[in-house]
Amino acid sequence: MIYLKTPDEIEKVRRACILASQTLGEVARHIKPGTPTHKLDTVAREFIVSHGGRPACLGYGGFPATACIEVNEIIVHGFPSNYTLREGDIVGVDLVAELDGYNGDMCYTFAVGDVDPKVLSLLQATKESLYAGIDACCEGHRLGDVSNAIQLYIEKHGFSIVREFCGHGIGRKMHEDPEIPNYGRRGTGPLLKNGMCLCIEPMVNMGSRNIFIEEDGWQTRTRDRKPSAHFEHTVAILGGETEILTSFDPIAEVLGDRFI
């Protein structure tokens, strides 16, 4: 069941999204060769808690960390570890901040130092497909319009959409209806209405779309071990307009000309 939020509830989601955005801005300060990925998780957890929030991923279904850390071929749900970032890596950081009972969810895939131009193209296309999906996310459209916009953009650029994972609604719960696939047909799916809060998050592989889930049941990588990218925003439909509630601006302020 899709739960439509009141303007007051959307404002609470917005505040959680601001905290999530600021958290990724703080994480961005530590994206460099030599940083162990568990450091990124610690930075995220301490920042959220110190600003009155709760790391919603920590303990969710047994997940052991504040952030999903997605290095190179890891698509989603990567664990922080002693792995130290290397020049040429990419690393997605996906996190959810809960504040006053409402959640904000976002992901950004960082380039570590100088990255292969082909991999950089993957990151750029994935991020641009996110905005293509958001552009299609309008009151009166169908959810399939969002899915189709993402799919067409990615396939036009020669990359592969991951089909086993998708975006979702958000509010008091981290994951709410509806599911938002990153592929589909225009004119299908639920009608987009005022009061919807949605997480749009394309996950895109450089090679095949096929995935492999590790024995822990969480960490998911590309089967061919080629790189994967992941970008996410939380958006709301309010007053007939679609507003992006999360922001990459705090990341851009830190990265400067290294911002993708």
C-alpha positions in Angstrom: 0.0 0.0 0.0 1.4 3.4 -1.0 1.2 5.9 1.9 0.7 9.5 0.9 2.4 12.0 3.2 1.1 15.3 4.5 3.2 18.5 3.9 4.3 18.3 7.6 5.5 14.7 7.1 7.3 15.6 3.9 9.0 18.4 5.9 10.2 15.8 8.4 11.5 13.6 5.5 13.3 16.7 4.1 15.1 17.3 7.4 16.3 13.7 7.5 17.5 14.1 3.9 19.4 17.2 4.8 21.2 15.2 7.5 21.9 12.3 5.1 23.3 14.8 2.6 25.5 16.5 5.1 26.8 13.1 6.2 27.9 12.2 2.8 29.6 15.5 2.5 31.6 14.6 5.6 32.4 11.2 4.2 33.7 12.8 1.1 36.5 14.4 3.1 37.9 10.9 3.6 37.7 9.6 0.0 41.3 9.1 -0.9 43.9 6.4 -1.4 44.9 4.7 1.8 41.6 5.2 3.7 40.2 1.9 5.0 36.5 1.5 4.2 35.6 1.0 7.8 36.8 4.6 8.4 34.1 5.8 6.0 31.5 3.9 8.0 32.7 5.3 11.3 32.7 8.8 10.0 29.1 8.4 8.8 27.9 6.8 12.0 29.5 9.4 14.3 28.2 12.3 12.1 24.6 11.1 12.1 24.6 10.4 15.9 26.3 13.7 16.8 23.5 15.5 14.9 20.7 13.9 16.7 19.9 11.2 14.2 20.0 7.4 14.0 21.9 5.3 11.4 18.9 3.4 10.0 20.8 0.8 8.2 22.7 -0.3 11.3 21.1 -3.5 12.5 18.4 -3.4 9.7 17.6 -7.1 9.0 21.0 -7.9 10.6 23.0 -5.5 8.4 26.2 -4.8 10.4 27.0 -1.2 9.4 25.8 2.4 9.0 26.6 2.6 5.3 26.7 0.2 2.4 30.2 0.5 1.0 30.3 -0.5 -2.6 33.9 -0.8 -4.0 34.4 -1.4 -7.7 32.4 -4.5 -8.6 30.2 -4.4 -5.5 26.7 -3.4 -6.6 24.9 -3.0 -3.3 25.0 -3.9 0.4 28.8 -4.0 0.7 30.3 -4.3 4.2 32.9 -1.9 5.6 36.2 -3.6 6.1 40.0 -3.2 6.4 40.3 -2.8 2.6 42.1 0.4 1.9 41.0 2.5 -1.0 43.4 2.6 -4.0 44.1 5.0 -6.8 41.6 4.2 -9.6 39.0 2.6 -7.3 35.4 3.7 -7.3 33.3 3.5 -4.1 29.6 3.9 -3.6 28.4 5.0 -0.1 24.7 4.4 0.4 23.2 5.4 3.8 19.9 6.2 5.5 19.6 8.8 8.3 16.6 8.7 10.5 15.7 11.9 12.3 12.6 12.4 14.5 11.1 9.2 13.2 11.5 9.9 9.5 14.1 8.7 7.0 16.3 10.2 4.3 18.2 7.9 1.9 20.9 8.6 -0.7 23.9 7.2 -2.4 26.9 8.7 -4.3 29.6 6.7 -6.1 33.0 8.4 -5.6 36.1 8.2 -7.8 39.3 7.6 -5.9 42.0 9.7 -7.5 42.4 9.2 -11.2 40.0 6.7 -12.6 39.9 5.0 -16.0 38.0 7.2 -18.4 35.6 4.3 -19.3 34.8 3.8 -15.6 34.3 7.6 -15.2 31.8 7.4 -18.1 29.9 4.7 -16.2 29.6 7.0 -13.2 28.6 10.0 -15.2 25.9 8.0 -17.2 24.5 6.5 -14.0 24.2 9.8 -12.3 22.6 11.4 -15.4 20.2 8.5 -15.6 19.1 9.3 -12.0 18.1 12.8 -13.2 16.4 11.4 -16.3 14.3 9.3 -13.9 13.6 12.3 -11.7 12.5 14.4 -14.7 9.9 11.7 -15.5 8.7 11.7 -11.9 5.8 14.1 -12.2 2.3 14.1 -10.8 0.0 12.4 -13.3 2.7 10.3 -14.8 3.0 6.5 -14.1 5.8 4.9 -12.2 6.8 3.0 -15.4 7.6 6.4 -17.0 10.4 6.8 -14.4 11.7 3.3 -14.9 11.7 3.6 -18.6 13.5 6.9 -18.6 16.3 5.4 -16.6 16.5 2.3 -18.7 16.6 4.1 -22.1 19.3 6.5 -20.9 21.5 3.7 -19.7 21.1 1.4 -22.6 21.7 4.3 -25.0 25.1 4.6 -23.3 25.9 0.9 -23.6 25.7 -0.1 -20.0 23.5 -2.6 -18.2 20.7 -2.1 -15.7 20.7 -4.3 -12.5 17.2 -5.7 -12.4 17.2 -7.6 -9.0 17.3 -4.4 -6.9 15.2 -1.3 -7.2 14.2 2.0 -5.6 11.3 2.4 -3.2 9.0 4.6 -1.2 10.3 6.1 2.1 8.9 7.8 5.2 8.6 6.4 8.7 10.1 3.2 7.3 13.3 3.0 5.3 11.5 0.8 2.6 7.9 1.5 1.8 5.8 0.9 -1.3 6.0 1.3 -4.2 9.0 -0.5 -5.6 10.7 1.5 -8.3 12.5 -0.7 -10.9 15.1 0.8 -13.1 13.6 -0.7 -16.2 10.0 -0.9 -17.5 7.4 0.4 -19.9 6.0 3.9 -20.1 2.4 4.3 -19.1 2.4 1.3 -16.6 2.5 1.0 -12.9 1.0 3.2 -10.1 -0.1 6.7 -10.8 2.2 9.3 -9.3 0.4 11.5 -6.8 1.0 14.4 -4.5 2.3 13.2 -1.1 4.6 10.5 -2.5 8.1 10.3 -1.2 10.3 8.1 -3.4 13.9 6.9 -3.5 15.1 6.7 -7.1 18.4 4.8 -7.4 19.8 3.4 -10.6 22.4 0.6 -10.2 24.3 0.2 -13.4 27.0 -2.3 -14.5 29.8 -1.7 -17.0 29.5 -5.3 -18.3 26.7 -7.8 -18.0 23.7 -7.1 -15.8 24.2 -10.5 -14.1 24.8 -10.5 -10.3 26.3 -12.7 -7.7 25.2 -12.6 -4.0 27.9 -13.6 -1.5 27.4 -16.3 1.1 26.6 -13.7 3.8 23.4 -13.0 1.9 24.1 -9.3 1.6 27.1 -8.3 -0.4 26.2 -8.3 -4.1 28.7 -8.0 -6.9 28.8 -8.2 -10.7 29.1 -11.7 -11.9 31.8 -10.7 -14.4 33.6 -8.6 -11.7 33.4 -5.4 -13.9 32.6 -2.1 -12.1 29.2 -1.1 -11.0 27.9 2.4 -10.1 25.0 3.5 -7.9 23.5 7.0 -7.3 20.3 7.8 -5.3 18.1 10.7 -4.4 15.0 10.9 -2.2 12.3 13.0 -3.9 8.8 14.2 -3.0 5.8 15.2 -5.0 4.2 18.2 -3.4 1.9 20.8 -4.8 2.2 19.3 -8.3 6.0 19.7 -8.2 8.7 17.1 -7.7 11.4 18.2 -5.2 14.7 16.5 -4.7 15.0 16.3 -0.9 18.6 15.0 -0.7 21.5 17.0 -2.2 24.9 16.3 -3.6 25.9 19.9 -2.9 27.8 19.1 0.3 29.8 16.5 -1.6 30.5 19.0 -4.4 31.7 21.6 -1.9 34.3 19.1 -0.6 35.4 17.5 -4.0 35.6 20.7 -6.0 36.7 19.9 -9.6 36.7 16.2 -8.7 33.0 16.2 -8.3 31.3 14.0 -10.9 
